[in-house]
Amino acid sequence: MTSPLMAAAPVLAASSGFESAGAATMAGTMAGAAEPVTAIIPPGADDASVAAAAGTAARGVEMIATLTQLSTVRELFGATIGASGAAYTATDVIGAAILSV
């Protein structure tokens, strides 16, 4: 049954699954990319090369942390979509029961 609010629970459930799968894919990709992005070898032995490599590695660590947060938020978004679909379905069932009385 479609909600009067025009929310289709099956579509919301599918969207929730897609977001959760996307978050899992992001997490797996980040796990594989963490070492190459953060383990930077200096191009030379001079201080400038070492400092540049350290700065690039630090930026890589920040990027991995940011993407980890993004993956977590995406997973939470998917869970929220799923919960909303369940709430719409429950509301429709309750509304139908009330109207049938």
N, C-alpha and C positions, 0 to 999 in steps of 0.2 A: 504494500500500500504506500502510495506517495504522500508525504506529509503536506499539509496545507501551506507549509513554508517552502514547498518545492525542493525539499532535500530528499534525495534518493539514497537510502541506507546502503544498498549494494554498491553504488558508485563511491560512497564515502569509504566503505570497507576496502574496495579496490585501491583507492587513493592512499589509504593508510598503509596497505601492503607495499605499494610502489615507493612511498617515502621511506618506509623501514628498509626495504631492499636497497634503495639509493644510499641511505645512511651506512648500511653495512658495506656496500661497495666502496664508499668514500673512506671508511675506516680501514679497510683492507689495503686500499691504494696508498693511504698515508703511512701505514705500517711498513709497506715495502719501500716507500720513498724516504723514510726518515733517515736511514743511514747515509745514502748518497747525498742528501741535502745538507746534512749536518756535519759530515766528516770531510771537511775541505782540506786538501793538502796544499801547503804554501807553494807557489811557483818558484820561489827562490829561498835562499837562506838569510837574506837581509831582513832587517827589522820591518820595513814597509811591507814586504810580502807576507811575513808572519802576521802582522797586524791586519792586513787586508783579508787574509784567510780566516783569522779569528772573528773579524766583523761579519764576514759572509756566513760563517758557521753559526754565529749568534742570531743572525737574521733568519737562518734556516730553522733554528729551534723555535723562534717566535712564530714563524709561519706554521710549523707543525702544531704548536699549541693552539693557534687560532683556528686551524682546520679541524682540530679535535673538538673544540667548542662548537664549531659549525655542524659537525657530524652529530654531536649530542643534541643540539637544538633541532636538527632535522628529524632525529629519532623521536624527540618529544612532540614535534609537530605531527608526525605520523600517528603517534599514540593518541593525541588530542582529536585528530580527525576520526579515528576509530571509535573513541569514546562518544564523540558527537553523533556518529551514525547509530550507535547503540541507544543513546538517549532519545534520538528522534524515533527509532523503532518502538521503544518502550512507551513513549508519549502517544504514538499512534495506536498501540494496542490498548492502552488505558482509555484513550478517547473513544475508540470503537466499542469498548466494553460499556462505557458510560452511555453512549448513544443507543446501544442495543437494549438498554433497560427500559 
